[in-house]
Amino acid sequence: MEFTITFTELFLKTLYLGAPILLSLITVIILLALIVSRKERWTAFDSIYWAFITGFTVGYGDIRPLTRLSKILAILIAWTGIMFTGVIVAATVTATSSAIKDNLQPDALQKVEKELR
């Protein structure tokens, strides 16, 4: 239980520190979505929904762009979404690594490091 508490605290602190980056990436996705919305004549809601589904590489296919510009913007949205996911993964790895080091006995950590080599 102590590990979980340590991990959660570190993860939330890391997300807090990375919030400007995450908010910037979300803003880019939304702005690109609104451009696509005008080009494709979609509602703002539909375009933002589509952009986040595209950005997080889910891609349901229920809505898809038809114009060349929208397709290019879809690539940029997907790339931005992958960066967003990368920041979340980096925060998770950092928090996990630190929580393991904080909660393992020093001899246990050395044993794990030897097994990994």
Stockholm file with secondary structure:
# STOCKHOLM 1.0

chainA/1-117         MEFTITFTELFLKTLYLGAPILLSLITVIILLALIVSRKERWTAFDSIYWAFITGFTVGYGDIRPLTRLSKILAILIAWTGIMFTGVIVAATVTATSSAIKDNLQPDALQKVEKELR
#=GR chainA/1-117 SS CHHHHHHHHHHHHHHHHHHHHHHHHHHHHHHHHHHHHHHHTCCHHHHHHHHHHHHTTCCCCSSCCCSHHHHHHHHHHHHHHHHHHHHHHHHHHHHHHHHHHHHSCHHHHHHHHHHHC
#=GC SS_cons         CHHHHHHHHHHHHHHHHHHHHHHHHHHHHHHHHHHHHHHHTCCHHHHHHHHHHHHTTCCCCSSCCCSHHHHHHHHHHHHHHHHHHHHHHHHHHHHHHHHHHHHSCHHHHHHHHHHHC
//
